[in-house]
Structure formats: C-alpha cells, structure tokens
Amino acid sequence: MGRMEFIALCAAIMALNALAIDIMLPGLQQIGASLGVESENNRQFVITAYLLGFAVAQLAFGPISDRFGRRIPLLLGISTYVVAAFAAAFAPTFEALLLLRVLQGIGAASTRVIVVSIVRDVFGGRAMAEVMSLIFMVFMVIPVVAPSLGQGVMLFADWHMIFVFMAVLGATALFWLGTRLPETLRPENTRALTLNSITSGFRIVVTNRMSLWYSLASTFVFGALFGFINSAQQIYVGVYGLGVWFPLLFAAIAGMMAVSSFLNSRLVGHLGMRRLSHGALCGFVLVSALWYLASLAGPMPLWLFVIFFGACMFQFGWIGSNFGALAMEPLGHLAGMASSVQGFVTTLGGALIGAYIGQAFDGTVQPMIIGFLTVGVIALCLVLIAERGKLFRTVSQPIEPVVGGGH
C-alpha cells in the first residue's frame, strides 16, 4: 500500500465517526417528532449516547489491539458499527434508538483507537504529526458534507434512511480495509492481555506528564466542539432561521478546519508541533474573549457570529492533531494502550463538557460562547502544566518514519 492510499484509508475509517455524528443533525427535529421526544434539548442525546459508547469502548480496543494486532479488532469494530446503524433504522422507541447509538459508538471506538495506533506503528515525531494532519484534513471533509448528505437523504425519504446510508458507507470502508490494509503491529511490540499488563500500561500513560496533560487539554478543546455540534441545529435553525440551508453554513465552517489542518501538515515539519499548537490555543482564547465581549452588546447578527466562530474553528485545526501527536510521542512502545486511554479521556470528557454546554442552550448563542472561552482558558492552563510554564519550546524531533517508508 502506498503512502497516499494509506492516508486515504485511515482517513476514511476515522471519518465513519464524524459521519455518525454530523449526518444526524438535520434529522434531529424529525427524530424527536417521530419518537415522541417532548424536550427540544433532549434530542441532543442522540449525539451524546453515541459519544458515550465511543468513549468507554476505547479502553478495551487499545489493549486488545496491542495483543491481537490491529486488523482483526478493527474489522470487528466496524462490523459492529454497520450492524448497529442498520438496526437503528428500525428502532421503535427513542430509548431503543439511544441504546443502538451507544452500540454504534462502541463499534466506532475501534476506528479512533486503532487507526491512531496504526499511524504510530509506522511514523514518529513530526512525521506522525504531518500524517495525522493529512488524515485529519481528509477526515474533516465529512463534517463539510455530512449535514448536506443527511438533508439530501431527507428530501427523498425520512430519518430512517440516514442510518441505512451510514451502514452502506461503513460496509464499503470495511471491504477496503479487509482487502488492502496489512498488519502493522510488529511482533516484538505485542503486549500480553492480562490485568497486570493493562493496569501497568494504564499507569504508564496517566503518569507520563506529556501524555496526561496534553490529553486533558485536548479534552476541553473537544468539549467546545461537541458543545457546538449538540446545539448546531438549534442555533442555525432556531436562532438564525436558516431552515434547510443550515448544512451549507455548517459545511463552510468545517471547510475552514480542513484548510487549517492542511496548512498544519505543511508547516509542522518546519515550525514544530509546539509553536503551531500553542499559538493556535492562545489565538482560540483571544478570539473567544473578543466573541464574548461582542455578545454582551445584545443579539449577535449571523455574519458576526460566523466570523468569530470560523476564527475559533480555524485555530482548532492546528490544535487537535498536534496535541494528539504530542500526547502519543513518548509512548510509542505501547501505542494501543496510549491511544485507548487518551481517546477515552478526551472523548468521554469532551462529550460530557459538550453535553453541559449544549444543555445550557437558552435560545441565544451566549451559553456556547461562554463555554468556548472557559474551556480555552482551562486548556491553556493544562498546556502550561505540561510544558512546565514555558510555551513555544523547540524540541528536536525525528522526521523519518519509525518503520521504513513502505506500508
């Protein structure tokens, strides 16, 4: 497998997760009406339930992939995702739908943990950050198009077909993976699947300063993103009255994140992960603070909301992949466990923070803006702890793959 196909396949697999979140947004109102959901904010649980399953299952997929390799657990995980998505199309109640969404999230957890482990099997240092940025860039195409895909499906069918569509795309990725991706875990890096090995690996991950504090910083930044996703339909449709056109604006913002990730992949080899991500986090906090001050003047017009929100999300494209690479870098010898624990922390914490921000929706955009500013300040404090109070440090990193250039 060539480098570009490797990146495209990894991005496609990880994109199944973004698809399962963002394609639902246009259908939340119809799902709530169809299944008798009385509270408008409770429709957000379709997103939260998926994220909870996605978060918790990551703890299992890491140790399993370190013991049995990357391929088989990933194939089983995506298969679970496909079956749960198809079954959700026939859910008779809202509670049944939420249970199936949890199961779908459990299957999708393999895509996050194992793909990051696969990349770490093959690359290290800035090379890993560059590859992860390219994967993240392709991955971000899904948030650009997913809401429009969901809206397009609903022009010809109802919300049930959104889940069928997800199942078909998942099955396509499953076939590509099964026929093209070799095993990347080297035999000497295999870890025994015992309680002692799991607890010792977990202890190594959570006691490593860089791994712990960068994972927690990522958690709060992702909490802001999940907070917006939870209330995106309510903000764009309820507050600004965009109706069926809201996926277009959603796509424009996601497109900015994709451009940002591409620029990161080009710049990180020259400037380093710290300079880019620390500068972006400082920018995120500054923009959020200005955004909050502007919101105090009264109802914010759509054009001003989009400018501030787009500026924050552009910074996010330089934060996410670099923070992930910085957290993984010292733990290449147990990449599966590290990816598992870090994914669990960032996703579960981010989902809970995002749910809190989403549930605070009161018919205005101010709760989300306050949420962005708060998590940005906390993330900056956590990075300062990780770096012992010194931002923008230059640290020598290997730029060649850990394994040879072939895949």
N, C-alpha and C positions, 0 to 999 in steps of 0.2 A: 504494500500500500504506500502510495506517495504521500508527501507531506501535506499537500492541499486536500487530498481525499481524506486523510487522517483528521485534519482540522474540520472539514465539512461534516464528516460523520459524527465526530464528537459534538459539534455544534447542533446537529440535527437531533441527537439523542437528548442533549440538555434542553433543547427547545421544546420537547414534549412537556416539560414542566411549565414553561411560560405559556404554552398553548392552553394547558388545563386551567390556568388562572384567567388569562385575558380574553379568551374566546367566550367566556361566560358572561362578561359584563353587559352586553346588550340584552341578554336574556333574563337577567335577574328579576326585572319587574314582571315579566310574563311567568316565570317560575313561581314567584310569590303569589300571583293571582291564581295560577293553576292548582297549586298545592295548599292554598288557604293560609298563607302567611300574613298575619294581621299587621305586625310592626314593620315599617319600611326598613329600619336599621337591621332587623333580623335576617333580611335577605342576604346580608353580608356574610352570614355563617356558611353559605355555600363556598365561599373563598376560604374562610377560616378553618373549616373542617378539613379541607384538603391540605392546608398548610400544616395542621397539627399532625396528620398522618405522615406527611412528608418529613416532618422534623424528627419525630420519635423513631421512625424506622431506620433513619440514618445510623443510629447507634449499632444496629445489627449488621447492616450491609458492609461496614468497614471491616470488622473482624472476620466476617465470612469471606470477603474478597481477599483478605490477607492470607487466609488459609487455603481456599479452594481456587484462587485465581480470579481474574476479572470477568472472563467471558460468561461462564455459567450463571453466576448470580445476577449479572446484568440482563441476560436473556430471560431469566425467571422474573425479574422485577418488571421489565417492560411487558411481559406476558400478563402479569397481574394488572398492570395499568390498562391494557387493552380490554381485558375481560370486565373490569370494574366500570370502565367508560361505557361499554356496550350495555351492561346491566342497568346503569343509571338512566338510560333512555326509557326504561320501563318501570322506574320507581313509582310505587303507588302513593306514597306519602312523602312529606318533606323530611321526616325523620329517617325514612329509608334512603332517601337521596343523600342525606348527610353521612350516613354510615358508608354508603358506596363511595362517596367522595373521600372519606378517610382511607378506605381501601385503595382507591386510586392513588392517593398521596403516598401510601406505603409502597406501592409499586414504583412510583416515580422517584422515591428516595434513592433507588439504585442509580438513577441517571446522574444525580448530583455527586454522590459519594464516589462511585466507581469511575466516572469519566475524569474527575479531578485526579484520582489515583493513577489512572492510565497516563494522563499527561505528566504527572510527577514521576512515573516509571521511566519515562522517555526523556524528559527535559529537567533542567535545574536552573536556578538563578534567574538572570534576566531573560534567558531563552524561554523559561517557563512562563514568565510574565508576558512576554511577547506573544507566545502561542495562546495563552489564556485570553489575552486581549482580542486576538483574532477570533477565537471561539466565541467570546462574549459579543463581539461585533455581529457575527452571523446569528447568534442566539437572539440578539436584540431586534432582528428583523421580525421575529414572531410578535412581540408586542406592537410593532408597527402595523402588521396586517391582521393580527388575530381578532380584534374587535370588529374590523370590517368583514372578516370571514364569518364571524358569528351573526352580524347584521345581515349579511348576504344570505346565509342559510335561512334566517327567519323571514326573508322576503318570500321564500317559496315553501317553507314548512314551519313547524313550531319548534320550541326549545328542545324537544326530544332528539331532533336530528343533529343538534350540536354535539351531543355525546356520541352519536353514531359516527359523525365526521372525525371526532377525536380518536375513536377506536380504529378507524381506517388508517389514519396517519401514523398511529402508533404501530400498527401491524406492518406498515411499509418500512419504518425505521428498524423494526425487529428483523425483517428479512435482510436488509442491508447489513446490519450488524452480524447476523448469523453467517452470512456468506463471505464477508470481507475482513473483519477485524480479527487478527491473531491474538493469542495470549501475550500480555506484556509483562506480567509479574515473573521476575527471574526466580528460579528455584531457591537460591540462597537467601532471598528476601521473604520466603514463606514463613508465616508465624503459626504456632500451634493454637488451636481453638480450645483453650482451656480457660477456666475462670481466672486463674493466676495470670495467664498471659494477657487476658483482656483488662484486668484491673491494673496490671503493671503498665501496659500500653496507655491506658486512660490516664494514669498518674503522670506518665512522662509528658503527655500532651498538655494537661492542665497545669503542670508545674513549670513548663517552659515559658519564660517571660514573653517572648515574642509571639508565640502561638496563642497564649491565653489572652493577652491584652488586645492584640490585633483582631482576634475573633470577636471579642466583646465590642470593640469599636465598630466592626462590620455589622454586628447585631443591631446596634442603634441606628446606623445609617439605613440598613434594610428595613427597620421598623418604619422609617419615614416613607419609604417606597410602598410598603404594604398598606400603610395608613391611607395613602392616596388611592391605591387600587381599590380598597374596600369602599371608598366613598366617591370614586370617579363618576359613576353613573349618576349619583345624586347631585354632584357638583355641576357636571356639564349639562345634565338634563333638567334637574330641579332648580338649580340656582341660575344658570345662564340660558336655559331654554333651547338647547341645541337640538333636541329630539334625536332623530335617526342620524344626524350629522356628527354626533359627538365622536364616533370612531375616527373620523378624519383628523380632528384636533389631537386626540389621543395618539394617533399614528405620528403626527408631526413631532410631538414631544419625544416619543420613543425613538424617532429617527435621529434626533439630536444626540441621544445617548449612544446610538450606534456609531455616529460620526465621531463622537468623543472617544469611544473605545478604539476605533480605527486609528485615530491620532495617537492614542496611548501606545498602541502596538508599534507605531513608527518611532516614537520618541523615547520609549522606556529604555532601549538599548544604549542611548546616548546620555540621557539625563538621570536615569536610575528610578527605581520604584518609589523611593522616599521623597525625592524632590517633587515628583508629579503628584503623588497621592497626598502629601502633606499640604502642598499648595492648593490642591483642589478642595481639601477639607476646610482649610481656612477660608477659601472663597465661598464654600457652601454656607458656613456660619455667617459670613458677612452679608451675603445675598439674603439669607433668611431673616437676619436682623432688619435690613432695609425693607424687606417684604412686610414684616410685622409692623414697622412704623407706618408704612403706607396704608396698612389695613385699618389703622386707628382713625383715619380721616373719614371713614364711612364705607358704604358698599363699594367694592372694588370692581371697576369695569373689566370686561373679559380680556381686552387687549393687554391691560396692565398685569392681570393675573397670569396670562400666558408668558409674558416677558420674564417675570420673576420665577415662575415655575420652571420654564425652559432653562433659565440660567442655573438653577439648582440641579436639574437633572443632567445638564451638560457636565457639571462637576462630578456627578455620581459616576459617570463613565470612566473617570480617572481614579476613582476611589475603590470601586468594587473589586476589580481583577487584581490590582496591586496589593490591596490589603490581604486578599486571599493568598497571593503568592508569598507575601512576607510572613504570613502565619504558617504556611506549609514549608518554607525553605529549610528550617533547621530539622525537619522531621522526615526526610526522605526515606529513612530506614524503616519507617512504619507508616507509609503514606495512606494506606487504607484506614487504619485506626485514626490517624490525624484528621483525615478528610471527614471521617464519620463523626468524631466528636465536634469538630469545628462546624460541620454542617448542621448538627443537632442544635448546638448553641445558637448559631446565627439565625436558623430558620424558626425554631421554637420561640426564641426571644423576640425575633423580628415580627413573627406572627402575632404574638401577644401584645407587643407595643403597637403594631399596626391596628389590631382589633380595638385597642383602647382609643387610639386616635380616631378610627372610623366610627366607633360608638359615640364619640363626643360630638358628632355632626349635629348641628342645631339649625340647619337651613342657611348657614353662612360658610364662608371659606376660612374664617379666622381660627377655629379649632385646629385645622390642618396646618396652618401657618405656624401657630404656636408649637405644634408638635414637631415640625421641621426644625425650628430654632432650638428647641430643647434637646432633641437627640443629637443635633450637630455639636452643641457645646459639650455634651457628655462624651461624644465620640472623640472630640479633640482632647479632652482631659485624659481619656484612656490611652490615646496615642502618646501623649506626653509621659505617661507612666511607662509605657513600653520602651520608649526611647530615652528614659532617664532624664526627661526635661529638655532634650535637645532635638529640635526638628531639623529636617533637611540635611541630615548627615550623609556623607558619601561613604559607602561601604563597598569594597571590591567584591564583585560577584562573577562567577563563571558565566561565560556567554555561549559555551558549547553544550550540546546535549549530553546528558549523563550517559546515555547509550548512544551508539553510532547514529549517524544521520538517517539511516533507513528505519522503516517501521514495519 
